[in-house]
Amino acid sequence: MAIAAEVGTLRLSDAVNRINVSPTMAVLMEAEKLKARGVDVADFGPGEPDFPTPEHIKRAAIRALEENRTKYTPTGGIMPLREAVCEWHAKNLGSSYTPKECIVTAGGKLAIFNVIASLINPGDEVLIPSPYWVSYPDIVQFSAGVPKFVATLPCDKFCLRATDVEKAITPKTRLLIANSPNNPTGAVIPEGEFARILEVCQRRGIWLLSDECYSHFVYGSAKPFSIASLPGAKDSVIIAGSLSKTFAMTGWRMGYALAPEALVAAMIKLQSQTVSNVTSVTQYAALEALRGPMDSVAVMLAEYDRRRAKIVSGLRAIPGVECTEPQGAFYAFPKVPARGGKGVGDSTVIARELLEHEHVAVVPGAAFGAPAHLRLSYATSIERIEEGLRRLTRFFSGAAA
Ligand SMILES: Cc1ncc(COP(=O)(O)O)c(C=O)c1O
């Protein structure tokens, strides 16, 4: 019997039918098509650093190749790397994990996927602060879990509040995902509030999964902070980390999870039946990133800070646009009016119109659960930010391009 494989008749699993292609990828692809045709796109789309991976990290990868470190590795990562993750996290973020409580994953995304797939049963509820990173709801739905959104508000700098977490908990709630600094809002949860959120999770018996992907990109007087540094946190906290943004290594696919040993063992079991291990050469590069100098991180942070000031003031100067000052990460998340500056904007329409009429690439806020907002990445040069702001001003003021 033939298996129908034509488009439209192919019978797919319920699990894969429950999820969508990442909408941020869709926008990037449209912008790439225009660029390939030679169009000058002001691109605020990319969720990745515009800096190259630091030289010393690249050299470590080249050395690994020359030394033929090109074979399978242990599923959870080479032991020196698991040690280095724990040491780096302890030194920079004040935790106290051992290598058995650490798994190396293909990016932070796979760390989050492994956690959810290891903990969530059909019908389990997962609390997701909204606006949210696009992948959380899909990853939860893949496991037949139920995403439950906890609103965060621009008037409160999009800060997640312990009282709102507590109100959203039901007998079916299994886990809360916290993401500070936040993609897309740039919100940073103050340490005191984070501690209260942890206290709620512990009292109500739910896991706190903390996505620390942007941990080192915080502005002003804030310092990188991990909820795992608090006494007694480790039993109920899971850390998902990534080298993608901190070390400008998005393409290398290197992340990790830190969690109680039994959960790490489950994730290693899962990983043994999927990716097997993170690319061997990436692991040696990551070892250098974590053990080597961190000067490049400070350089990137200072530059993002300059760009943040430029983009926030530029957006606020456009009539009808409201922009909260991001406290971390590298995104601005303004609330915008419709084209021409009148009425309430529908971000999906606006993003399409912006690309079409002004060749400006942004990600519609609808992808993050906030349909009146746009996400603009400022991981792009000051000159490109200025050019993009000129076009955005023209678009929202109603002047023709
Ligand atoms: C909030 C957040 N978490 C996790 C990730 C995953 O990053 P990666 O898989 O490249 O480590 C991203 C990437 O954009 C992100 O924005």
The ligand as an ORCA input file, in Angstrom:
! r2SCAN-3c Opt
* xyz 0 1
  C      14.617     33.830     24.835
  C      15.412     32.868     24.033
  N      15.685     31.657     24.558
  C      16.388     30.743     23.887
  C      16.861     31.002     22.618
  C      17.603     29.911     21.935
  O      18.830     30.260     21.448
  P      19.834     29.134     20.950
  O      19.074     27.913     20.643
  O      20.493     29.737     19.746
  O      20.794     28.937     22.072
  C      16.588     32.242     22.016
  C      17.026     32.531     20.651
  O      16.651     33.475     20.015
  C      15.859     33.193     22.745
  O      15.598     34.406     22.241
*
